[in-house]
Amino acid sequence: MSRERLATVLVAPHITEKTALAMQNSNQYAFKVRRDADKTEIKQAVELMFDVKVAAVQVVNEPGKTRRFGRITGRTQDWKKAYVSLVQGQSIDYEARAKA
């Protein structure tokens, strides 16, 4: 896999109350990822970007929501979310990575 492709796989960290609990309790981190990315690409991208060892990856396809824009109904885009479990004793610090 090329480094350029792996650099574009992770779109953004997905931080909610549910994912914050998963970070504390089970050492899982959630990311918005490209819709055409698979589990092996996600694993390699996280290991490349954050210098950690990934134990497992679970992927969820999130459907877009129906929205209204005045009289016109529209739809937000579908997206993919990945839950990444890290090896025991490893963690990701988003704030340190953002400042670097």
Beta strands, then each sheet from edge to edge (+ up, - down):
strand 1: 10-13
strand 2: 28-33
strand 3: 54-62
strand 4: 66-69
strand 5: 72-75
strand 6: 79-86
sheet 1: 1+ 2- 6+ 3-
sheet 2: 4+ 5-
end
